[in-house]
C-alpha cells in the first residue's frame, strides 16, 4: 500500500526526535549523577511519558485506522497479556539484578571496563540484539518455538498496547536469559547496562505504534515503527532485530520501504493459530501435542 504525504508533518517528523532527546537527556543525567531520583524511578517516569506521548500521537496522527486499538482488542485480548508481561518482567528483572549483584562487581570486570562508557553500552547493545536476532529468527523457523512466539503475530493490528502480547516463554528468553548472559559475561558497568535499558525502552515502545512516524535514513541504524511493521506483515520474514538494524542488514533480512506499508498484518493463515483472545488456550498451545487441534475462536 502506497503512503500519502504526511497529514501532520510536525508530528510525523518531530515525535521520534522529541522522545529520543528526552531519553538521552534523562539517561545521561542519571549516569552523571545529576538526577535527584533513583534510576528505577527515572526509567518508570520516562516510560510513562513515552507511553503518554505515543498514545496521543496514535490518536491524533494514526498510520491506518484499521490497525488501531478497539475496546474489544484491548479488553478482550491485550489486558491479560499486559498483566502477565508486567509480572514476568518484574520476576526477570529481580532475577537478573540478584544474579548481577552476586556475580558482577559494582565497577564491572574485564577489558570492557577500560573502554569509554558509550562504547561499553554500544558493545552490550550489539551483543543483546545479536542474541535476540538469533532467537527471534529461530522462533519463526522451529514449529515448537513458533507456537510460543506466534501469539505476538496473531493480531491483525499493530499499536502500542498490543506490544506486550507475548507468550511468557518469549518474555523469559528476552528479558531474563539473554539479558543475564550479556550482563553476566560482558563485564560492562552498571552505567552501561542502564544506558542500554533506556535505549531498549524507547525503541521497543516506538516500534509498535500505529502512528505516522517517519525517521528517514535513521531506519538503516535503528529498528522503529517504519521497519518493524514490515516484520508484522502477513507472510514477511524480515526485520528480526529489536533495536539495531545492523544484524538484519548483515544477514540479509532487512527491509525498509519508505513509501509503502504492508497490505495486511498478522498471520499468513490465521486459522493455524489459536485466537489470542482465548488467553489460557494460547498459553497452553506450545505444550500441546504437535497434532493437537487448534482451539475454536472466541465468541
N, C-alpha and C positions, 0 to 999 in steps of 0.2 A: 504494500500500500504506500503510495507516494505522500510525502508530507507537504503541507502548505507552508507559507511564510508564517512566522510566529504571530499569534493574535496579540500577545502581550510580551514584546521583546525584552522589556526590563526584567520581568520575572524569568523568562526563558534563559536569558544570558547572565542574569545577576544573582539568581538563587544560589547556585553552587559556589561562586566566589565568596558570597556572604558567609555561608556555612563553613567553608574551608578556612576563611580568615578567622572566624570565631574559634574554630577548633585549634588552629595554630597558635593564636594568642593565649588561649587558656592553657594549652599543653605546655607551651614554653614558660609561661608564668609559674606553672606548677613545678617544673623541673629546676627552675632558677629560684625557687622558694619565695616567690612574690605573691602567692595566694594565701589568703587568710583562712581558707577552709581545707580540710583533708582532701587527698586526691580522689578517694572514693566518692566523696560528695561532689567534687568537680566533674567527674565522669557522669554521675547521676543528673546533675543540673544541666550539663551540656546535652545529654541525651534527651531530656525533657524539652529543652529549647529546640533541638534539631527536629524532634518529632512534631512539635507545635508548628514550626515553620513549614516543614514538608507537608503536613496535613492541610494547612491553609492553602499552600500552593496547589496541591492536588485539587482542591475545591474550586479555586479561582482560575487555574490555568491547566486543566486536565489534558493529558495526551489524547486519550479516547474515552468517551463516556462509557462505552460497553466494558471497559477494563476496570471501571471504578467499583468502589465498595458499595454494597447494598446492606440493608438491615438483615436480610436473610443470610448473606455470606458472612457478615461479621458475627452475628449472634449464633447462627446455626452451625458455622464451621470454624471461624477464626478464634473465638474466645476460648474454647477448651485448649487449643494448641498454644495460645498466648500464655495461659496459666501454666501449662506443662513446661513450656520453654523457660518461663521465669524460674520455676523450681529446679529444673535440670541445670540451668546456668548458674544458679546460686550454689548448688552442690558442687558443680565442676569448678567454680571459682574458689570455693573453700578448699577443695581438694588440691588444686594447683598451688594455691597460696600456702597450704600446710606443707606440701612436699618441698616447695621452693624454700620455705623458711628453714626446713630441716637440712636441706642438701646444698643450697646455694648461698654462699656468703653475701653479706649485705652489699659489698662492692663488686659482686660478680667474681669471675675467676678466668684464668687463662689469657691467651694473647688478645682476645677481643676487647678486654678491659683497657688496653693501651690505645685503642682507637678512639677518635672523636665520637661524642655521643650520637650525632646524627648518622654517622657511618655505622655504628653499632645497631641503631634502630633499623636502618635500611637492610643490613645483612639479616637481622632477625625477621623482618617482614618478608624478605625474599625466601627465606627458609620456610616460614609458615605458609606462604602462598604456594610454594612448590609442593609441600606435603598435602595441602588441601586440594591442589590441582590434581595430584595423583589419585587421592582417594575419590574425589568428585568424579573424575573421568571413569574410574573403575566402577563406581556406583551406578554409572549409566550403562555399564557393559555386563557385569555379573548379575544374573537374574535375581539371586537371593538378596544382594545389596540393593538392587533396584526396587525390590519390594518395600524396602525402608525409605529410600530416597524419593521414590515416585510420588509420594504424597505431596511433596513440595511442588511438583509439576502438575498435579491433578487439577488445580483451579484453572479456569479459562479466563481469569482476571489477573491483573498484576498491580498491586497497590501496597502502600507501606505496611498496613496492618495484616497483610497476608504473609509477610516475610517470616513470622515465627511458625508458619505451618510446616513443621518439620517432624519427622519421627525422632523419638529420643535417641535412637542409635546414631543418627546423623549428628545430633547435638553433642552426644558424648564423645564421638570421634573428633569433631571440630573444636569443641570448647575444652575438652579435657585431654584426650590422648595426644593430639597434635600439639596443643599448647604446652603440655607437660614435656613432651620430647624436646621441643625447641628451647623452651625457657630453662629446662634442666641441663641440657648438654651444650648449649651455645656459650654459656658463661657470661651472657650480657648482663649489664647492671639493671637494677630496678627502674632507673630513669629511662633506659632504652626500651624496656618492656612497656612502660607506661605510655611512651610516645606511640608505640605500635598499637596498643589497645585503643588509643584515641583515633588513630587512622582507621582501624577496623570499624570502630563505632560509627564513624561518618560514612564510609563507603558502603557498608552493608545496609545502612538505612536508606541512603540516597539511591542505591541501585534498584530498589523495588518500587519507587514512587510512580504513580500514574500521573505524571506531570510532564509538560513540555519543557524539559530542561536540556539544554544543549551546551556542550563544553568543547566542541571543535577538536583540534589536534590533541587535546589532553586525553582523548579516548584511547590514543595509542600508548598512553602511560598507565592510566587507571581504568579499572572496570567500574562503570557507572550506569546510570539509567539507560543511556543510549545503546550500550553494548549488552548489558545483562538482559534486556528484554528479548534480545535475539536468542539467548540461552533458553528462555521460556517459550520460544516459538515452537509450535507443533512441528515435530519432525526435525528440528535443528539439533546439531551436535557440536555446538561452538561455545566459546567464552566460558570456560570452566573456572577461571580464576576468581578469587574473592575480592581482591583489592587491586592487584597489579595485572597489567596486560602482557607482561613480558613472557610468561610461560605459555600462554596461548599463542603468541607470536612465534616463539621458539619451536613449539610442537605442531604448528600448522592448524590450530583450531580457532584462530582469531577471526572475528567478523565485525566489521563496522560499516554500516550503510547510513551515511548522514542524511539522506533524503528519503529514507524508507523506514517503515516499521513492519513487523510481522503481520501477515494477514489473519493469523489465528494463533492463540496461545493455548497452552495445555498439552495434553497427551495426544499422540498420533491416533490412538484408539481408546477413547475414554472408557469403553466397556471392559477394557483389560485390567482395570484397577478399581478397587473399592471406592465408593463415593466417600470423600473425606468428611462429609457431614456425619457419617457413621464412625464416630470417634474411636470407640473400642474395637470395632472391626478393622479399622485402619491400623491401629496399634498392633493388633494380633496378626496382621497379614504376613509380615516377614517370617513368622514362626509356624505358619500353616504348611501342610504338606504341599509339595510342588504342584500336584494335580488338584489341589483343593479348588472348589468352585468359588467364584467371586461373590461376596455378599450382595444382596439386592440393593439397589439405590434407596436412599432415604426418601420417605414420602414428603 
